[in-house]
Amino acid sequence: MDFSLSVEEREIRDWVRTFVQKELVPLENDVLRRERAHQPGLTDDELTELQLKAKESGFWGVQTPEEYGGMGLSAVMTALLEVELGRTFVPFRFGGAADNILFHANEEQKQRYLLPTIDGTRRSCFAITEPGAGSDAKAIRTTARKDGDEWVINGEKTFITGGHEADFVMVFAVTDPDKGANGGVTCFLVDRDRGWRSEYIDTMGEWGPASLIFDNVRVPESQVLGEVGQGFALAMQWIGRGRYLLPARALGSCERLLSMAIEYAGTRETFGAPIADRQAIQWMIADSGVEIEALRWLVLHAAWQVDQGMDSRQAQSMAKLFGGQKANEIVDRVLQIHGGMGYTRELPVERWYRELRLLRIYEGTDEIQRRTIARNLLKGHARVTGALG
């Protein structure tokens, strides 16, 4: 069993690590200042400029297939890159990406939506969550009624990432209530100028989701993504596209935070000695180090299963659950080690504290992950011995 990276994998990872250190970390103070003034951490122009810098070195469309101009990297390699990006809270993402379900578009739709999203001239959002439904993705009340050659959409979506900035949405609506989720839900591609509107949702962190309101929004038949009635299968494909990437980015944050704690513990003195000499501090650092390593292998194992074409849902749920739990415990310890200074906004620890709390909620709460893991074990879909057993 070889856990080492190939030369190419190491070179790719190291380039991203250098990019983060040289291009992103120096922006942290500006990002903090802006966010505290309720301004975007990065402007659209700044993000585009950074993405183009990365593109000059070939970093464009990390998981986008090569036939569409992307890198087509493996799941393991993508996870390693997310770890590196997680070392900073500067909200950067590589350009050249598009939601995976957009690749199911027909040729006309690809020209109007997929290709412009990849090249960055259009922005999308994915809308399935509804008020009062939360993690119950099947509880869709938004409807689409056929009227001649058009569909009329009515309903509301909530907590939609990128919903306030997107110019088109992939929205899921009930088209046949008698068939339920499997066969009665359809995905539509709907441009903003069709009449839907968004309302920004203010949160305790820097994630700025939106509510989307559809009031008799009319779209032609040509705006159906995939097939009528098969939208829920597309939704599940989107939701399961890369749950392992969330704890991967959190892993990078935890590595950076623990490094900050170690450095501070070595310089902060109490009663004539560095607090690093105190057993209480040593245990916090030791526990964090062990949990970081455990999370690393949960993430990489889930990514490896994706690359092997295996059913990775159990492994991804485990990585997501453990990552959310432990990232929150680690950032709490790091804040504690920094004492009063950690609680202030002079240091970025409180920024990570608020950001990492979201990991236990979005794209599947802790409770949903536990439900998935338990049901798979109880029904025999997964074994205690794991994929290698």
Residue pairs with C-beta under 8 A, 6 or more apart in sequence:
5 13
5 80
9 76
9 77
9 80
12 73
12 77
12 80
12 81
13 77
13 80
13 81
13 84
15 57
15 59
16 59
16 81
16 84
16 85
17 84
17 87
19 53
19 54
19 57
19 59
20 84
20 85
20 87
20 88
23 50
23 53
24 50
24 88
24 90
24 92
25 87
25 88
25 90
27 42
27 90
28 88
28 89
28 90
28 348
31 41
31 42
31 89
31 90
31 91
32 345
32 348
32 351
34 40
34 41
35 41
35 206
35 351
36 345
41 89
41 90
41 91
41 206
42 50
42 90
42 91
42 92
47 91
47 92
47 93
48 95
48 120
50 92
51 60
51 93
51 94
51 95
51 96
51 120
52 95
54 60
54 94
54 95
55 95
55 96
58 71
59 71
59 94
60 69
60 70
60 71
60 94
60 95
60 96
61 68
61 69
61 70
61 71
61 72
61 94
61 95
61 96
61 97
61 118
62 70
62 71
62 73
62 78
62 81
62 94
62 96
62 97
63 70
63 71
63 72
63 73
63 78
63 97
63 242
64 70
64 71
64 72
64 96
64 97
64 98
64 118
65 72
65 103
66 72
68 114
68 115
68 118
69 96
69 118
70 96
70 97
70 118
73 81
74 303
74 307
75 242
75 244
75 303
75 304
75 306
75 307
76 300
76 303
76 304
76 307
78 242
78 245
78 303
79 244
79 245
79 248
79 299
79 300
79 303
80 248
80 300
81 94
82 245
82 248
82 249
82 252
83 248
83 249
83 251
83 252
83 255
83 296
83 299
84 252
85 92
85 93
85 249
85 252
86 248
86 249
86 250
86 251
86 252
86 253
86 255
86 256
87 252
87 253
87 255
87 256
88 256
89 206
89 253
89 348
89 351
89 352
89 355
91 206
95 120
96 118
96 119
96 120
97 117
97 118
98 114
98 117
98 118
98 124
99 117
99 124
99 126
99 170
99 238
100 237
100 238
100 241
101 126
101 170
101 187
101 225
101 226
101 234
101 235
101 237
101 238
102 109
102 110
102 113
102 114
102 117
102 124
102 170
102 225
103 114
104 225
104 226
104 234
105 113
105 114
105 189
105 225
108 222
109 189
109 222
109 225
112 189
113 122
113 124
113 168
113 189
116 122
117 123
117 124
122 167
122 168
123 162
123 165
123 166
123 167
123 168
124 162
124 166
124 167
124 168
124 169
124 170
125 160
125 161
125 162
125 163
125 165
125 166
125 168
125 169
125 170
125 210
125 212
126 160
126 161
126 169
126 170
126 238
127 157
127 160
127 163
127 169
127 170
127 171
127 172
127 212
128 137
128 140
128 157
128 171
128 172
128 235
128 239
129 137
129 157
129 158
129 159
129 160
130 139
130 140
130 141
130 142
130 155
130 156
130 157
130 158
131 156
131 158
131 211
132 139
133 139
133 140
133 141
134 365
135 364
135 365
135 367
135 368
137 181
137 232
137 235
137 236
137 239
138 180
138 181
138 232
140 172
140 173
140 174
140 181
140 185
141 155
141 174
142 153
142 154
142 155
142 156
142 157
142 171
142 172
142 173
142 174
142 214
143 153
143 154
143 155
143 173
143 174
143 175
143 177
144 151
144 152
144 153
144 173
144 174
144 175
144 186
144 188
145 151
145 152
145 154
146 152
146 175
147 218
149 220
149 221
150 218
150 219
150 220
150 221
151 173
151 175
151 186
151 188
151 218
151 219
151 220
151 221
151 223
151 224
152 216
152 217
152 218
153 171
153 173
153 188
153 190
153 196
153 214
153 216
153 217
153 218
153 219
154 214
154 215
154 216
154 217
155 173
155 214
156 211
156 212
156 213
156 214
157 163
157 171
157 211
157 212
157 214
158 201
158 209
158 211
158 212
159 201
159 209
159 211
159 362
160 169
160 198
160 209
160 210
160 211
160 212
161 207
161 209
161 362
162 210
163 169
163 198
163 209
163 210
163 211
163 212
164 198
164 199
164 200
164 208
164 209
164 210
166 192
166 198
167 191
167 192
168 189
168 190
168 191
168 192
169 189
169 190
169 192
169 196
169 212
170 187
170 188
170 189
170 225
170 238
171 187
171 188
171 190
171 196
171 212
171 214
172 185
172 186
172 187
172 188
172 231
172 232
172 235
173 185
173 186
173 188
173 214
173 231
174 184
174 185
175 184
175 185
175 186
175 228
175 229
175 231
176 183
176 184
176 229
177 184
178 184
179 229
181 232
182 232
182 233
183 229
183 230
184 229
185 229
185 231
185 232
185 235
186 224
186 227
186 228
186 229
186 230
186 231
187 224
187 225
187 226
187 231
187 234
187 235
188 219
188 223
188 224
188 225
189 219
189 223
189 224
189 225
190 196
190 214
190 217
190 219
190 223
194 217
194 218
194 219
195 214
195 215
195 216
195 217
195 218
196 212
196 213
196 214
196 215
196 217
197 212
197 213
198 210
198 211
198 212
198 213
199 210
199 211
199 213
200 208
200 210
201 208
201 209
201 210
201 211
202 208
203 209
203 358
204 354
204 357
205 354
205 355
205 357
205 358
206 351
206 354
206 355
207 355
207 358
207 362
225 231
225 234
226 233
226 234
239 363
239 364
240 313
240 316
242 306
243 302
243 316
243 317
243 319
243 320
243 363
243 364
244 299
244 302
244 303
244 306
244 312
244 315
244 316
244 319
244 320
246 320
246 323
246 324
246 359
246 363
247 295
247 298
247 299
247 319
247 320
247 322
247 323
247 324
247 327
247 359
248 299
248 303
248 323
250 295
250 323
250 324
250 327
250 356
250 359
251 292
251 295
251 296
251 299
251 323
251 327
253 327
253 331
253 352
253 355
253 356
254 288
254 291
254 292
254 295
254 326
254 327
254 330
254 331
255 292
257 330
257 331
257 334
257 349
257 352
258 285
258 288
258 289
258 292
258 330
258 334
260 334
260 338
260 349
261 284
261 285
261 288
261 333
261 334
261 337
261 338
262 276
262 285
264 337
264 338
265 274
265 275
265 276
265 281
265 285
265 337
266 274
266 276
267 274
268 274
268 275
268 339
269 275
270 278
275 281
275 337
276 282
276 285
281 337
284 333
284 336
284 337
285 333
285 337
287 333
288 329
288 330
288 333
288 334
291 326
291 329
291 330
292 326
292 330
294 322
294 326
295 319
295 322
295 323
295 326
295 327
298 315
298 318
298 319
298 322
298 323
299 319
299 323
301 315
301 319
301 387
302 312
302 315
302 316
302 318
302 319
305 311
305 312
305 315
305 387
306 312
306 316
310 387
313 372
313 376
314 372
314 373
314 376
314 381
314 382
315 387
317 364
317 369
317 372
317 373
318 369
318 373
320 359
320 363
320 364
320 369
321 366
321 369
321 370
321 373
323 359
324 356
324 359
324 360
324 366
324 369
325 360
325 366
327 356
327 359
328 356
328 357
328 359
328 360
331 349
331 352
331 353
331 356
332 353
334 342
334 349
335 342
335 343
335 349
335 350
335 353
336 342
338 347
338 349
341 347
342 349
342 350
343 350
344 350
345 351
360 366
364 372
373 382
375 381
376 382
377 383
377 384
383 389
